[in-house]
């Protein structure tokens, strides 16, 4: 992925630019545009014909940040009709809030050979209170059908002037042209970065004299930056990737410094040593860890009484915190309620729970440090300098002798030493006693599933036998969550019975459901509907009759961004079948031995037939979390081989 830091020019060296026309006029839709097709992606639902945005600070008394947005979209399929339902998110906090004004929208359609424009009635624009921090402005553009062009524009006003508007060139539908201008006062210094894989077709800058007049006779020149892209492909989310914003082609802004008119300077972008001191003094972070020691001291004393092994101490404390709290489903690396209140209520967000864990471990004189991170769906944090708002989670980093354990007490089904799968996202920042440092978020285990199936086919065409499924590591976490979602083990088995369709489960046992240190084991005695006519000359059987890869998760011809599995993957299937002596297996499938480069994994398939018994072993291993775009084709070929092998039928012919 490319992240390019764009140099901010020196205003004093640039000659004032003459004002230029920009954007495109509203309502000037042509017949040629209405006849637009998109040959590069015939399956796309819609196409952005033109898009323009400009952000600048208003010179009125409030000096708010304005964004003027204008877009023209061609609807190509029924699925594209959703783009006529426009939603504009508006942030709010305390007494400040964002607003939208000057909304204008129309649809353009061919009726009887003539172009018809249908305008949005302003009465059909409304605001919905979505959450505590967000409102949504909504409107539906009228008279839209396949083949229509929709066009709308608005001005978004924000009091949060330090959060300059970013711009996404890429979206889920392709764009013929997208352009963004930002007119930034010279006394506001931003780090501007271009992220993604698409190239700019326009990258210009100019000086605008005295564009910012905040009052009091003060005036400042502005830098106007212009970026554009042409023929932008749609961004397609595929399996095994982190947040799309990690890879989307976009322009981002980060305020680094403000120069005031009286000569003062306010440095916004901190160094990590500044962030360290800030968090140590933070009422919802460092202070909570110190207070937490006193809140849980008596509980920890009871838990660790007589225990000298630090690992045993840590495990007892971890299990206590995990059992004590109920997660309120809210993220955050700081304490929402304060540890005292959260502990008394036995309820808290991620910060409440895991900061309590860190505090308890520290009270027990264990070497525990807070590690803040950004979850997989939240995107990677900025690593050039601290942007604390990028982080939304905290776990405990526990150091015992030479071994490191990452602990997350939020999830009831996580064993000691395993953090939630949502946390496997690049790197996190550890705040130690002396200084902070980056730490790779590597999974402590794989997602492992082992399936042992032993069946016998009788002369009447029915199967009987046993099936055993073992779920370990992250697969054990997933299956335990599934098991707990049912009111009883019996309901879980009934659901499994429905999934297996023709299988009748006569008896079952479930082992280690509550022992997270061990693998979850599900054992079944089964009878399976087989073949109605065993007098036939032959019959077919797919040995992967219950669980198989039905399609390749990697479909694109190329992939620009990495493949990220989260936890590595291991799947083993051992299958045996005893069949009537009147039949013989013909043309056994070929054995497979395929390995990924750089010890990245492998797929092994072996099948043998001895007498009237056939047995096979299928073993898939994805050994790493991340594979580069250069390794994508090897992965794609491996899974293609897995799919084709697991779709092959065995042929049994009468002797």
C-alpha positions as CSV (number, residue, x, y, z in Angstrom):
1,X,0.0,0.0,0.0
2,X,1.2,3.5,-0.8
3,X,1.1,6.2,1.8
4,X,2.6,9.4,0.3
5,X,3.2,12.5,2.5
6,X,2.4,15.5,0.3
7,X,4.7,18.4,0.8
8,X,3.0,21.6,2.0
9,X,4.5,24.5,0.0
10,X,5.8,27.7,1.6
11,X,3.3,30.5,1.0
12,X,5.9,33.2,1.0
13,X,7.5,31.8,-2.2
14,X,4.3,31.5,-4.3
15,X,2.8,34.2,-6.4
16,X,-0.9,34.9,-5.8
17,X,-3.1,32.9,-8.1
18,X,-5.9,34.2,-10.2
19,X,-9.3,32.8,-9.1
20,X,-10.4,29.9,-11.3
21,X,-13.7,28.3,-12.1
22,X,-14.0,24.9,-10.5
23,X,-16.4,22.1,-10.2
24,X,-19.2,21.5,-12.7
25,X,-22.6,23.2,-13.2
26,X,-25.7,21.7,-11.7
27,X,-28.4,20.3,-14.0
28,X,-26.4,20.2,-17.2
29,X,-26.9,16.5,-17.9
30,X,-26.4,15.5,-21.5
31,X,-28.1,12.8,-23.6
32,X,-24.6,11.2,-24.1
33,X,-24.3,10.9,-20.3
34,X,-27.8,9.3,-20.1
35,X,-26.6,6.7,-22.6
36,X,-23.4,6.0,-20.6
37,X,-22.3,2.4,-20.2
38,X,-19.4,1.1,-18.2
39,X,-17.6,-1.5,-20.2
40,X,-14.8,-2.0,-17.7
41,X,-17.1,-3.5,-15.1
42,X,-20.4,-4.6,-16.6
43,X,-21.6,-5.9,-13.2
44,X,-21.3,-2.6,-11.5
45,X,-24.6,-1.2,-10.1
46,X,-23.8,2.5,-10.7
47,X,-21.1,4.8,-12.0
48,X,-20.0,8.2,-10.7
49,X,-19.7,10.4,-13.8
50,X,-18.4,13.4,-12.0
51,X,-17.6,14.3,-8.3
52,X,-16.3,17.5,-6.9
53,X,-15.7,18.7,-3.3
54,X,-14.1,21.8,-1.8
55,X,-13.4,22.5,1.8
56,X,-12.5,25.9,3.4
57,X,-13.0,27.9,6.5
58,X,-16.0,30.3,6.4
59,X,-15.1,34.0,7.0
60,X,-18.3,34.7,8.9
61,X,-18.2,35.2,12.6
62,X,-18.2,31.5,13.5
63,X,-15.3,30.6,11.2
64,X,-16.7,27.1,10.7
65,X,-15.3,24.5,8.3
66,X,-17.4,24.2,5.2
67,X,-17.5,21.3,2.7
68,X,-19.3,21.9,-0.6
69,X,-20.1,18.5,-2.2
70,X,-21.5,17.8,-5.7
71,X,-21.9,14.5,-7.5
72,X,-23.5,13.1,-10.6
73,X,-24.3,9.3,-10.7
74,X,-25.6,7.0,-13.5
75,X,-27.8,4.2,-12.3
76,X,-26.9,1.0,-14.3
77,X,-28.9,-1.8,-12.5
78,X,-31.7,-2.2,-10.0
79,X,-29.1,-2.7,-7.3
80,X,-28.0,0.9,-8.1
81,X,-31.3,2.4,-7.1
82,X,-30.1,2.6,-3.5
83,X,-27.8,5.5,-4.4
84,X,-30.9,7.7,-4.8
85,X,-31.5,7.3,-1.0
86,X,-28.9,9.8,0.3
87,X,-27.7,9.8,4.0
88,X,-25.3,12.4,5.3
89,X,-23.8,11.6,8.8
90,X,-23.5,14.6,11.1
91,X,-21.3,14.5,14.2
92,X,-22.4,16.2,17.4
93,X,-20.8,16.5,20.8
94,X,-21.9,18.6,23.8
95,X,-23.3,21.9,22.4
96,X,-21.5,21.6,19.1
97,X,-23.0,19.9,16.0
98,X,-22.6,19.7,12.3
99,X,-25.4,20.9,9.9
100,X,-26.2,20.6,6.2
101,X,-27.7,23.4,4.1
102,X,-28.3,24.3,0.5
103,X,-29.4,20.8,-0.5
104,X,-30.3,20.5,-4.2
105,X,-31.1,17.2,-5.9
106,X,-32.7,16.0,-9.2
107,X,-33.1,12.9,-11.3
108,X,-32.8,12.9,-15.1
109,X,-34.6,10.3,-17.1
110,X,-35.6,9.7,-20.8
111,X,-39.4,9.8,-21.2
112,X,-40.8,9.5,-24.7
113,X,-37.5,10.4,-26.2
114,X,-37.1,13.6,-24.2
115,X,-35.1,14.3,-21.1
116,X,-37.1,14.8,-17.9
117,X,-35.8,16.4,-14.8
118,X,-37.5,15.7,-11.4
119,X,-36.4,17.9,-8.6
120,X,-36.3,17.1,-4.9
121,X,-39.0,18.8,-2.8
122,X,-37.3,20.5,0.1
123,X,-40.1,19.2,2.4
124,X,-38.8,15.7,1.9
125,X,-35.5,16.4,3.6
126,X,-35.4,15.3,7.2
127,X,-32.9,14.7,10.1
128,X,-32.8,11.5,12.1
129,X,-31.2,11.2,15.5
130,X,-29.1,8.1,15.0
131,X,-26.9,7.8,18.2
132,X,-25.6,9.9,21.0
133,X,-22.9,11.4,18.8
134,X,-24.5,11.2,15.3
135,X,-27.4,12.6,13.4
136,X,-28.2,11.7,9.8
137,X,-29.6,14.0,7.2
138,X,-31.7,12.0,4.8
139,X,-33.5,12.5,1.5
140,X,-34.7,10.3,-1.4
141,X,-34.3,11.6,-5.0
142,X,-37.6,11.1,-6.8
143,X,-38.4,9.4,-10.1
144,X,-35.3,7.2,-10.3
145,X,-35.1,4.1,-12.4
146,X,-32.5,2.0,-14.2
147,X,-30.9,4.3,-16.7
148,X,-31.5,7.5,-14.8
149,X,-28.9,10.0,-13.7
150,X,-29.1,11.4,-10.2
151,X,-27.4,14.6,-9.2
152,X,-27.2,16.3,-5.8
153,X,-25.1,18.9,-4.0
154,X,-25.1,20.3,-0.5
155,X,-22.9,22.3,1.9
156,X,-21.9,20.7,5.2
157,X,-20.9,23.1,8.0
158,X,-18.8,21.9,10.9
159,X,-17.6,23.6,14.1
160,X,-14.8,21.1,14.3
161,X,-12.3,23.1,12.3
162,X,-9.3,21.0,13.5
163,X,-10.7,17.9,11.8
164,X,-10.2,18.9,8.2
165,X,-12.4,17.0,5.8
166,X,-10.7,13.9,4.3
167,X,-11.7,12.8,0.8
168,X,-12.2,9.3,-0.6
169,X,-11.5,9.0,-4.2
170,X,-12.5,5.4,-4.2
171,X,-15.8,3.8,-3.3
172,X,-17.8,0.6,-3.9
173,X,-18.7,1.9,-7.4
174,X,-16.3,3.1,-10.1
175,X,-15.8,6.8,-10.8
176,X,-14.9,8.5,-14.1
177,X,-13.6,11.6,-12.4
178,X,-13.3,12.7,-8.7
179,X,-11.7,16.0,-7.7
180,X,-11.1,17.7,-4.3
181,X,-9.9,21.1,-3.4
182,X,-8.8,22.2,0.1
183,X,-8.2,25.9,0.9
184,X,-6.3,26.0,4.1
185,X,-5.2,29.1,6.0
186,X,-1.5,29.5,6.2
187,X,-1.4,29.6,10.0
188,X,-2.8,26.0,10.1
189,X,-0.2,23.5,9.3
190,X,-1.3,20.0,8.3
191,X,0.3,16.7,7.6
192,X,-1.4,15.7,4.3
193,X,-1.1,12.2,3.1
194,X,-2.3,10.2,0.1
195,X,-3.2,6.6,0.9
196,X,-4.0,3.8,-1.5
197,X,-2.9,2.4,-4.8
198,X,-4.5,4.7,-7.4
199,X,-2.5,7.5,-9.0
200,X,-3.4,11.2,-9.1
201,X,-4.2,12.8,-12.4
202,X,-4.1,16.2,-10.8
203,X,-1.8,17.5,-8.0
204,X,-1.6,21.2,-7.9
205,X,-1.3,24.0,-5.4
206,X,-1.6,27.8,-5.4
207,X,-1.7,30.8,-3.1
208,X,-4.9,32.7,-2.4
209,X,-4.2,36.1,-0.8
210,X,-6.0,37.1,2.4
211,X,-8.6,34.4,2.1
212,X,-9.0,34.0,5.8
213,X,-10.2,37.0,7.8
214,X,-11.3,35.8,11.3
215,X,-11.9,39.3,12.6
216,X,-10.0,41.9,14.6
217,X,-8.3,43.1,11.5
218,X,-6.4,39.8,11.2
219,X,-5.9,38.4,7.7
220,X,-4.1,35.3,6.5
221,X,-3.2,33.9,3.1
222,X,-4.3,30.4,2.2
223,X,-2.8,27.5,0.3
224,X,-5.3,26.0,-2.1
225,X,-4.6,22.3,-2.9
226,X,-6.2,20.5,-5.9
227,X,-6.2,16.7,-6.3
228,X,-8.0,14.7,-8.9
229,X,-8.2,11.1,-10.2
230,X,-9.7,9.7,-13.4
231,X,-11.1,6.3,-14.2
232,X,-11.1,5.0,-10.6
233,X,-12.0,1.4,-10.2
234,X,-14.5,0.3,-7.5
235,X,-13.0,-0.8,-4.3
236,X,-14.0,-4.4,-3.8
237,X,-13.9,-5.9,-0.3
238,X,-12.7,-9.5,-0.4
239,X,-12.4,-12.2,2.2
240,X,-9.6,-12.1,4.7
241,X,-8.9,-8.4,4.8
242,X,-8.9,-5.7,7.5
243,X,-10.8,-2.5,7.4
244,X,-11.2,-1.1,3.8
245,X,-10.1,2.3,5.0
246,X,-6.6,0.9,5.4
247,X,-6.4,0.5,1.6
248,X,-8.9,2.9,0.1
249,X,-7.4,5.7,-2.1
250,X,-8.0,8.9,-0.2
251,X,-6.5,12.2,1.0
252,X,-6.1,12.6,4.8
253,X,-5.3,15.6,6.9
254,X,-3.7,15.8,10.4
255,X,-3.3,19.1,12.1
256,X,0.3,19.5,13.3
257,X,0.6,23.2,14.4
258,X,-1.4,26.4,14.7
259,X,0.3,29.8,14.5
260,X,-1.8,32.5,16.2
261,X,-1.8,36.2,15.1
262,X,-0.1,37.3,18.3
263,X,2.9,35.1,17.5
264,X,2.1,32.1,19.7
265,X,2.4,28.6,18.3
266,X,0.5,25.6,19.4
267,X,2.0,22.3,18.4
268,X,-0.8,19.8,17.9
269,X,1.1,16.7,16.7
270,X,2.7,15.2,19.7
271,X,5.7,12.9,20.1
272,X,5.2,9.6,21.9
273,X,6.9,10.9,25.0
274,X,4.1,13.6,25.2
275,X,1.4,11.0,24.7
276,X,3.0,8.9,27.4
277,X,2.8,11.7,30.0
278,X,-0.7,12.6,28.8
279,X,-2.0,9.1,29.4
280,X,-0.3,8.6,32.7
281,X,-2.1,11.7,34.0
282,X,-5.4,10.9,32.2
283,X,-8.3,10.5,34.6
284,X,-9.8,7.7,32.5
285,X,-6.5,5.8,31.8
286,X,-3.4,6.1,34.0
287,X,-5.2,7.4,37.1
288,X,-7.8,4.6,36.8
289,X,-5.0,2.0,36.8
290,X,-3.6,3.5,40.0
291,X,-7.0,3.7,41.6
292,X,-7.9,0.2,40.5
293,X,-5.2,-1.3,42.7
294,X,-7.0,-0.1,45.8
295,X,-10.4,-1.2,44.5
296,X,-9.5,-4.8,44.0
297,X,-6.8,-5.3,46.6
298,X,-8.9,-7.5,49.0
299,X,-10.1,-9.7,46.1
300,X,-6.6,-10.2,44.8
301,X,-5.3,-11.0,48.3
302,X,-7.8,-13.8,48.6
303,X,-7.1,-15.1,45.0
304,X,-3.4,-15.2,45.4
305,X,-3.1,-16.3,49.1
306,X,-0.3,-18.9,49.4
307,X,0.4,-18.9,45.7
308,X,4.1,-18.2,44.6
309,X,3.9,-19.2,41.0
310,X,3.4,-15.9,39.0
311,X,1.7,-17.7,36.1
312,X,-0.9,-19.3,38.5
313,X,-1.5,-15.9,40.1
314,X,-2.1,-14.3,36.8
315,X,-4.5,-17.0,35.7
316,X,-6.5,-16.7,38.8
317,X,-6.8,-12.9,38.5
318,X,-7.6,-13.2,34.8
319,X,-10.4,-15.7,35.4
320,X,-11.8,-13.6,38.3
321,X,-12.0,-10.4,36.2
322,X,-13.5,-12.2,33.3
323,X,-16.2,-13.8,35.5
324,X,-16.8,-10.6,37.4
325,X,-17.7,-8.3,34.5
326,X,-20.3,-8.2,31.8
327,X,-19.2,-6.3,28.7
328,X,-21.6,-3.5,27.6
329,X,-20.5,-4.1,23.9
330,X,-18.7,-0.7,23.8
331,X,-15.1,-0.3,22.7
332,X,-12.6,2.2,24.0
333,X,-9.1,2.1,25.5
334,X,-10.1,4.4,28.4
335,X,-12.5,3.8,31.2
336,X,-16.1,4.9,30.4
337,X,-17.5,4.8,34.0
338,X,-14.4,4.7,36.1
339,X,-13.2,1.4,37.6
340,X,-14.9,1.9,40.9
341,X,-18.4,2.4,39.4
342,X,-17.8,-0.3,36.8
343,X,-16.6,-2.8,39.4
344,X,-19.6,-2.2,41.6
345,X,-22.0,-2.5,38.7
346,X,-20.1,-5.5,37.3
347,X,-20.5,-3.9,33.9
348,X,-18.2,-1.9,31.7
349,X,-16.7,-1.1,28.3
350,X,-13.4,-2.6,27.1
351,X,-11.4,0.0,29.0
352,X,-13.2,-0.5,32.3
353,X,-12.7,-4.3,32.1
354,X,-9.1,-4.6,30.9
355,X,-7.8,-1.6,32.8
356,X,-9.2,-3.3,35.9
357,X,-7.3,-6.5,34.9
358,X,-4.1,-4.5,34.5
359,X,-4.6,-2.8,37.9
360,X,-5.2,-6.2,39.6
361,X,-2.2,-7.8,38.0
362,X,0.0,-4.8,39.1
363,X,-1.3,-5.1,42.7
364,X,-0.2,-8.7,42.7
365,X,3.3,-7.4,41.7
366,X,3.1,-8.9,38.3
367,X,4.8,-7.1,35.3
368,X,1.6,-6.0,33.4
369,X,1.5,-3.1,30.9
370,X,-1.4,-1.6,29.0
371,X,-1.3,-2.2,25.3
372,X,-3.6,0.0,23.2
373,X,-4.7,-1.0,19.7
374,X,-7.1,-0.4,16.8
375,X,-9.4,-3.3,16.0
376,X,-9.5,-4.9,12.5
377,X,-12.7,-3.1,11.6
378,X,-11.4,0.3,12.9
379,X,-8.3,0.5,10.7
380,X,-4.6,0.8,11.3
381,X,-3.3,3.5,13.6
382,X,-1.0,6.2,12.4
383,X,2.6,5.1,13.3
384,X,4.6,8.2,12.4
385,X,3.4,10.1,15.5
386,X,0.7,9.5,18.2
387,X,-2.9,10.0,17.1
388,X,-4.7,8.6,20.2
389,X,-8.1,8.8,18.5
390,X,-6.9,6.1,16.1
391,X,-7.0,3.6,19.0
392,X,-10.2,1.9,20.3
393,X,-9.2,-1.0,22.4
394,X,-6.8,-2.0,25.3
395,X,-5.5,-5.3,26.4
396,X,-2.9,-6.4,29.1
397,X,0.6,-7.3,28.1
398,X,1.9,-9.6,30.9
399,X,5.6,-10.4,31.1
400,X,6.6,-13.5,33.1
401,X,10.2,-14.5,32.8
402,X,11.0,-14.5,29.1
403,X,7.4,-15.2,28.0
404,X,4.8,-12.6,27.0
405,X,1.0,-13.2,27.4
406,X,-1.6,-10.9,25.9
407,X,-4.8,-10.9,27.9
408,X,-8.3,-9.8,27.1
409,X,-10.9,-10.3,29.8
410,X,-13.8,-8.9,27.7
411,X,-14.7,-12.1,26.0
412,X,-16.1,-14.9,28.2
413,X,-14.8,-17.6,25.8
414,X,-11.2,-16.5,25.5
415,X,-8.7,-18.7,27.3
416,X,-5.7,-17.2,29.1
417,X,-3.2,-15.8,26.6
418,X,-5.5,-15.4,23.7
419,X,-6.8,-12.0,22.6
420,X,-10.0,-11.5,20.6
421,X,-9.7,-12.1,16.9
422,X,-10.9,-8.5,16.3
423,X,-7.6,-7.4,18.0
424,X,-5.3,-9.1,15.5
425,X,-4.6,-5.9,13.5
426,X,-1.0,-5.1,12.9
427,X,0.6,-3.5,15.9
428,X,-0.4,-2.0,19.2
429,X,1.4,0.5,21.5
430,X,2.6,-0.6,24.9
431,X,2.8,2.0,27.7
432,X,5.6,0.7,30.0
433,X,6.9,2.2,33.1
434,X,9.6,4.2,31.4
435,X,8.6,4.6,27.7
436,X,6.1,3.3,25.1
437,X,6.9,1.0,22.2
438,X,5.2,-0.8,19.3
439,X,4.4,-4.5,19.7
440,X,3.3,-6.9,17.0
441,X,-0.2,-8.4,17.6
442,X,0.5,-12.0,16.7
443,X,-2.0,-14.7,17.5
444,X,-1.0,-17.1,20.2
445,X,-2.8,-20.0,18.5
446,X,-4.4,-21.1,15.2
447,X,-8.0,-21.7,14.3
448,X,-7.9,-25.5,14.4
449,X,-10.5,-28.0,13.5
450,X,-10.1,-31.8,13.3
451,X,-12.8,-34.0,11.9
452,X,-12.7,-37.8,12.3
453,X,-15.4,-39.7,10.5
454,X,-15.7,-43.5,10.5
455,X,-18.7,-45.0,8.6
456,X,-20.0,-48.3,7.4
457,X,-22.2,-48.7,4.4
458,X,-24.4,-51.8,4.7
459,X,-26.0,-53.8,1.8
460,X,-29.3,-51.9,2.3
461,X,-27.6,-48.6,1.4
462,X,-27.6,-47.1,4.9
463,X,-24.6,-45.6,6.7
464,X,-23.8,-46.0,10.4
465,X,-20.8,-44.8,12.4
466,X,-19.2,-42.1,14.4
467,X,-18.2,-38.5,13.9
468,X,-15.9,-36.5,16.1
469,X,-15.2,-32.8,15.7
470,X,-12.4,-31.2,17.7
471,X,-12.3,-27.4,17.9
472,X,-9.2,-25.7,19.2
473,X,-7.6,-22.3,19.5
474,X,-9.7,-19.6,17.8
475,X,-12.0,-22.2,16.3
476,X,-12.7,-23.4,19.8
477,X,-13.7,-19.8,20.8
478,X,-16.1,-19.6,17.8
479,X,-17.7,-22.9,18.4
480,X,-18.2,-22.3,22.2
481,X,-19.9,-19.0,21.3
482,X,-22.2,-20.9,19.0
483,X,-22.9,-23.6,21.6
484,X,-23.7,-20.9,24.2
485,X,-26.1,-19.2,21.9
486,X,-28.5,-22.2,22.4
487,X,-30.5,-22.7,25.5
488,X,-29.2,-26.2,25.9
489,X,-26.7,-28.7,24.4
490,X,-29.7,-30.6,23.0
491,X,-30.8,-27.5,21.0
492,X,-27.2,-27.2,19.7
493,X,-27.3,-30.8,18.6
494,X,-30.7,-30.3,17.0
495,X,-29.3,-27.4,15.0
496,X,-26.3,-29.5,14.0
497,X,-28.7,-32.2,12.9
498,X,-30.5,-29.8,10.7
499,X,-27.2,-28.6,9.2
500,X,-26.2,-32.2,8.4
501,X,-29.6,-32.8,6.8
502,X,-29.9,-36.6,6.2
503,X,-28.0,-37.5,9.4
504,X,-29.8,-38.9,12.4
505,X,-27.9,-38.4,15.6
506,X,-28.6,-41.3,17.9
507,X,-26.3,-40.3,20.7
508,X,-23.8,-37.5,21.5
509,X,-21.3,-36.3,24.0
510,X,-19.8,-32.8,24.3
511,X,-16.5,-32.6,26.2
512,X,-14.7,-29.6,27.7
513,X,-17.5,-27.1,27.0
514,X,-16.5,-25.1,30.1
515,X,-12.8,-25.9,30.3
516,X,-11.2,-23.2,28.0
517,X,-7.8,-24.7,28.5
518,X,-8.8,-27.8,26.5
519,X,-10.2,-28.4,23.0
520,X,-14.0,-28.6,22.6
521,X,-14.9,-32.0,21.4
522,X,-18.2,-33.1,19.9
523,X,-18.8,-36.8,19.5
524,X,-21.7,-38.2,17.6
525,X,-23.1,-41.7,16.9
526,X,-25.0,-41.4,13.6
527,X,-27.2,-43.1,11.1
528,X,-27.3,-41.6,7.6
529,X,-29.7,-42.0,4.8
530,X,-27.8,-43.6,1.9
531,X,-28.8,-45.2,-1.4
532,X,-32.3,-46.5,-2.1
533,X,-31.1,-49.0,-4.8
534,X,-28.0,-50.9,-4.0
535,X,-28.7,-53.2,-6.9
536,X,-27.4,-50.6,-9.3
537,X,-24.1,-51.1,-11.1
538,X,-22.4,-48.2,-9.4
539,X,-22.8,-45.4,-6.9
540,X,-21.0,-42.1,-6.2
541,X,-19.9,-40.8,-2.8
542,X,-18.2,-37.5,-1.8
543,X,-16.1,-38.2,1.3
544,X,-16.3,-34.5,2.2
545,X,-20.0,-35.0,2.8
546,X,-20.4,-32.7,5.8
547,X,-17.9,-29.9,5.6
548,X,-15.9,-28.7,2.6
549,X,-14.6,-25.7,0.7
550,X,-17.3,-25.1,-1.9
551,X,-15.7,-22.2,-3.6
552,X,-12.4,-20.4,-3.7
553,X,-12.4,-17.3,-1.4
554,X,-9.9,-15.7,-3.7
555,X,-11.6,-14.8,-7.0
556,X,-9.9,-11.6,-8.3
557,X,-7.3,-11.9,-11.0
558,X,-5.0,-9.8,-8.8
559,X,-5.0,-8.3,-5.3
560,X,-3.3,-5.0,-4.5
561,X,-3.6,-5.3,-0.7
562,X,-2.4,-8.1,1.7
563,X,-4.4,-11.2,2.6
564,X,-5.0,-11.2,6.3
565,X,-6.4,-14.3,7.9
566,X,-6.3,-13.1,11.5
567,X,-5.4,-16.3,13.2
568,X,-3.6,-19.0,11.0
569,X,-5.8,-21.8,9.8
570,X,-5.5,-25.6,10.3
571,X,-8.1,-28.1,9.1
572,X,-7.7,-31.8,9.2
573,X,-10.3,-34.4,7.9
574,X,-9.7,-38.1,8.5
575,X,-12.4,-40.2,6.8
576,X,-12.8,-43.9,6.6
577,X,-15.6,-46.0,5.0
578,X,-16.2,-49.7,5.1
579,X,-18.4,-50.7,2.1
580,X,-20.0,-54.0,0.9
581,X,-17.6,-56.5,-0.6
582,X,-19.7,-56.6,-3.8
583,X,-18.3,-53.2,-4.8
584,X,-14.9,-51.9,-5.6
585,X,-13.5,-48.3,-5.8
586,X,-12.3,-47.4,-9.3
587,X,-10.0,-44.6,-10.3
588,X,-9.0,-43.2,-6.9
589,X,-8.3,-39.4,-7.0
590,X,-4.7,-38.4,-7.3
591,X,-2.7,-37.6,-4.2
592,X,-2.0,-33.9,-3.6
593,X,1.0,-32.3,-2.0
594,X,1.1,-28.6,-2.5
595,X,3.2,-26.1,-0.4
596,X,3.2,-22.3,-0.3
597,X,6.5,-20.5,-0.6
598,X,8.4,-19.3,2.5
599,X,6.8,-22.0,4.7
600,X,3.5,-20.2,4.3
601,X,1.4,-23.4,4.5
602,X,0.4,-26.5,2.5
603,X,-2.4,-28.8,1.4
604,X,-1.9,-32.6,1.6
605,X,-4.5,-35.1,0.4
606,X,-3.9,-38.8,0.6
607,X,-6.4,-41.6,-0.1
608,X,-6.0,-45.4,0.0
609,X,-8.2,-48.4,-0.5
610,X,-7.5,-51.7,1.2
611,X,-9.9,-54.6,0.7
612,X,-13.3,-53.1,1.1
613,X,-12.3,-50.1,3.2
614,X,-11.3,-46.7,1.8
615,X,-9.6,-44.1,4.0
616,X,-8.4,-40.6,3.3
617,X,-6.5,-37.8,5.0
618,X,-7.0,-34.2,4.1
619,X,-4.8,-31.6,5.8
620,X,-4.9,-27.8,5.1
621,X,-2.5,-25.5,6.9
622,X,-2.4,-21.7,6.5
623,X,0.7,-21.0,8.6
624,X,0.8,-17.3,8.7
625,X,-1.5,-14.4,9.4
626,X,-0.5,-12.1,6.5
627,X,0.4,-12.8,2.9
628,X,1.6,-10.1,0.5
629,X,0.0,-9.3,-2.8
630,X,2.9,-11.0,-4.5
631,X,1.9,-14.2,-2.7
632,X,-1.7,-13.9,-3.6
633,X,-1.6,-16.1,-6.7
634,X,0.0,-18.9,-4.7
635,X,-2.8,-18.7,-2.2
636,X,-5.4,-18.6,-5.0
637,X,-3.9,-21.7,-6.6
638,X,-3.7,-23.6,-3.3
639,X,-7.4,-23.0,-2.5
640,X,-8.4,-23.8,-6.1
641,X,-6.8,-27.2,-5.6
642,X,-8.5,-27.6,-2.2
643,X,-11.9,-26.9,-3.8
644,X,-11.4,-29.2,-6.8
645,X,-10.1,-32.0,-4.6
646,X,-13.0,-31.8,-2.1
647,X,-15.6,-31.8,-4.9
648,X,-14.3,-35.0,-6.4
649,X,-16.7,-38.1,-6.0
650,X,-15.5,-41.6,-5.4
651,X,-16.9,-44.1,-7.8
652,X,-18.0,-47.5,-6.5
653,X,-18.7,-50.2,-9.1
654,X,-20.3,-53.6,-8.7
655,X,-17.7,-56.3,-9.2
